[in-house]
Amino acid sequence: MPTIAPPESSAPFAFSVEAVDPETGARAGRFNTPHGPILTPCFMPVGTQATVKSLAPEELEALGAQIVLANTYHLSLRPGAEVIAGLGGLHRFMSWRRPILTDSGGFQVFSLAHLRRLDEEGVTFRSHIDGSEQRLTPERAVGIQEQLGADVIMAFDECIEYPAAPGRVRESMERTHRWAERCRRAQTRTDQALFGIVQGGVHDDLRRESARVLAGLDFPGYAIGGVSVGETKEDCWRVATLVSSLLPAARPRYLMGVGSPEDLAQGVAGGVDLFDCVLPTRLGRNGAILTDAGRVTLTRRRWRDEAGPLDPTCDCYTCTHFSAAYVHHLFKAEELLAYRLASIHNLRYMARISARMRLAILERRFGPWRRSFLAGYRVADEAARQVQREKRLAAWTVQRARLDGVSSPSGATQAAGEMAAAFEAADAAELDEAVVEANGDAVGGGGRGRPWGPLPAAQGSGGDRVQGGEPEGQGEVAGGRAVP
C-alpha cells in the first residue's frame, strides 16, 4: 500500500495552491503544519475520543490518513484537558505523530438543545456523562484547545438548527461573528492555526455577509459550518461553492461534517480543500463498504461464498488479505474484527479518492474525472434520507420533552442516558432491511456474488499514491444490527 513520507517537524503554517482545475476551479494545495504537511484535497478521519474507533495510529498512517480530528467537547469532559496537557498534549496522549484538528465543541453543544442555556457570553449545559453543570465560552473553548495542543483549532460558533426562520439564523450568525473576534483575542499560542467558521444557514445573503466579516478577521483558515444538519445535499453543495468563492484564495477551506464520496467530488469542484465525517467508519461498523459504484452491504447472503476481495480495485489491508466471504462471516458472527476490517477499507477508500482527485487536478483533468465518477457512483436516495431523518428526530423528541424542567444533576443524567438510548434506537431503525431495500446497494449485473457487477478500473489507478460529524447515518446506511 502506498505510504506518505515521514512528517516534517516544526514546519511553519503556510498554505499554497499548487494547481487549479481550469474547468471547475478545484484546487490541489499544500498546508504546512508543525506536525507535517497536508496535501489537499484531503479527507480527515474523525477520532472523537482521541481515537478513530477500533483502529490504531499505525493503521491510520498505513492507510494514508494525513490528519485526524478529535472532539473538544468530549475530551474536556473525559479525561479533561488538564489531564491531557499534563501528559504531554494530545499528540503524545494518543501516540499520533501527524497533524490533529480539534473542533470547538459548538456543534456538540448545539446537539444538546434541551440540556443547555445559551446567552451572549457562552453556553451553560449539563454533561451527558454525569449531569454536572458545565460552562463553555469562546475564551474557554480556545483555552481547552490550547491545552490539548492540536495543530488546527476552531473558533467557538453557534450552529443553528434546520429549518430556522431567517431572523433566527441572522441572530445566530451575528453571535458567531462576535464570538470569532473573542476567540481571536483569546488565542495565545502561535503554533496553532485558528480557523474561523462561516455560518448563515441556507441563505445566500447571510452566507455572503458571514464570509465577508470573517475574511476581515484574517484567520489562517476558514471552515464552512452549519451544513449537514438536515438540509438537502443540493443546498449543502450550493452553500459550499458560494462560500468558497468568497473566502481568501490563499487560505485553506474546510467543509465541516461532510464526507460521503459524492460530497467530496462536488465539494472539491466547488473549491473546498478539507473534509471530515464519521460516515466511513460508521458505515464500516454497520456492515457497509464504499466502492466506486456506491455503498455495498456485506451482510447479505450473496457474499457468503465470495472468494475474492471486497473490492478488486482496492489496495487496503482488508482487500489484500481477506476474502469477502470471510468478512461477511465476521459480521454475521458479530466478531469485533469485522468492524475493524470494514473501517480500514472505508478510510483507505477515502484516502484513495482524495489522492485521485488531487492527481486529476494536477493533471488538469478533474472535470472529466468528476463526471465519470459521479456517473458510476450510486448515491443514497434523497427522499429516503429525509424520511429516516424524520424518524431519527422523532425518537429524540420523545426523550427531549422529559428534559424540560429537569434541574437536578441525577435527573439530567438519567434523561440524557435515555436520550442516548433513543439516539441509538434511531440509528438501528435506519439500518433495517426496509431501508436497505429503499436505498439499495449498487446493484448491477455480472460477477458472481458481486452486487455491483464488474467494477471499472479506478480512475488514475497507478497514480493512486497517497501524497498527503452530515449527521451520523441519516438513513443512507445499509447493513445489519446498528453498532454505535
C-alpha positions, 0 to 999 in steps of 0.5 A: 500500500502506498505510504506518505513520507515521514512528517516534517517537524516544526514546519511553519503554517503556510498554505499554497495552491499548487494547481487549479482545475481550469474547468471547475476551479478545484484546487490541489494545495499544500498546508504546512503544519508543525506536525507535517504537511497536508496535501489537499484535497484531503479527507480527515478521519474523525477520532472523537475520543482521541481515537478513530474507533477500533483502529490504531495510529499505525493503521491510520498512517498505513492507510494514508490518513494525513490528519485526524480530528478529535472532539473538544467537547468530549475530551474536556469532559473525559479525561479533561484537558488538564489531564491531557496537557499534563501528559504531554498534549494530545499528540503524545496522549494518543501516540499520533505523530501527524497533524490533529484538528480539534473542533470547538465543541459548538456543534456538540453543544448545539446537539444538546438543545434541551440540556443547555442555556445559551446567552451572549457570553457562552453556553451553560449545559449539563454533561451527558456523562454525569449531569454536572453543570458545565460552562463553555465560552469562546475564551474557554473553548480556545483555552481547552484547545490550547491545552490539548495542543492540536495543530488546527483549532476552531473558533467557538460558533453557534450552529443553528438548527434546520429549518430556522426562520431567517431572523433566527439564523441572522441572530445566530450568525451575528453571535458567531461573528462576535464570538470569532473576534473573542476567540481571536483575542483569546488565542495565545499560542502561535503554533496553532492555526485558528480557523474561523467558521462561516455560518448563515444557514441556507441563505445566500445573503447571510452566507455572503455577509458571514464570509465577508466579516470573517475574511476581515478577521484574517484567520489562517483558515476558514471552515464552512459550518452549519451544513449537514444538519438536515438540509438537502445535499443540493443546498449543502453543495450550493452553500459550499461553492458560494462560500468558497468563492468568497473566502481568501484564495490563499487560505485553506477551506474546510467543509465541516461534517461532510464526507460521503464520496459524492460530497467530496467530488462536488465539494472539491469542484466547488473549491473546498480543500478539507473534509471530515465525517464519521460516515466511513467508519460508521458505515464500516461498523454497520456492515457497509463498504464504499466502492466506486459504484456506491455503498455495498452491504456485506451482510447479505447472503450473496457474499457468503461464498465470495472468494475474492476481495471486497473490492478488486480495485482496492489496495487496503489491508482488508482487500489484500488479505481477506476474502469477502466471504470471510468478512461477511462471516465476521459480521454475521458472527458479530466478531469485533474484527469485522468492524475493524476490517470494514473501517480500514477499507472505508478510510483507505477508500477515502484516502484513495479518492482524495489522492485521485482527485488531487492527481486529476487536478494536477493533471488538469483533468478533474472535470472529466474525472468528476463526471465519470465518477459521479456517473458510476457512483450510486448515491443514497436516495434523497427522499429516503434520507429525509424520511429516516431523518424524520424518524431519527428526530422523532425518537429524540423528541420523545426523550427531549420533552422529559428534559424540560424542567429537569434541574437536578444533576441525577435527573439530567443524567438519567434523561440524557442516558435515555436520550442516548438510548433513543439516539441509538434506537434511531440509528438501528431503525435506519439500518433495517432491511426496509431501508436497505431495500429503499436505498439499495446497494449498487446493484448491477449485473455480472460477477458472481456474488458481486452486487455491483457487477464488474467494477471499472478500473479506478480512475488514475489507478497507478497514480493512486499514491497517497501524497498527503460529524452530515449527521451520523447515518441519516438513513443512507446506511445499509447493513445489519444490527446498528453498532454505535 
